[in-house]
Amino acid sequence: MAKKRSKKMEVEVGSGNVFADLGFPDAAELDIKVRLAVEIVRIINARRLSQVAAGSVLKINQPKVSALKNYKLEGFSVERLMTFLLALGHDVEIHVKPRRTYRTTGRLSVATT
């Protein structure tokens, strides 16, 4: 059986923020929101909370929990998502530090443990 030659594909290295790579103007905020939501959903799933029970803990209704679990985050601010993490019994830390060089744009990041 003859081997097929694979065609070379051009690959572009991403920036680490898919929203920035796609040209969204609010890419940093979207990236933060998604990372916070991923952690919230992970906690809800780990605790095996129903959407109604999660809503009770987060003080939101079930449809909003559904939107959160489906990463429809238009109605959620970064601050509100951080408040949800607090309600779920987790600490949220914000670290501010100088950039290594002033010629680059600052970055926002979320680190989970």
Order of alpha helices (4+ residues) and beta strands (2+ residues): alpha-alpha-alpha-alpha-alpha
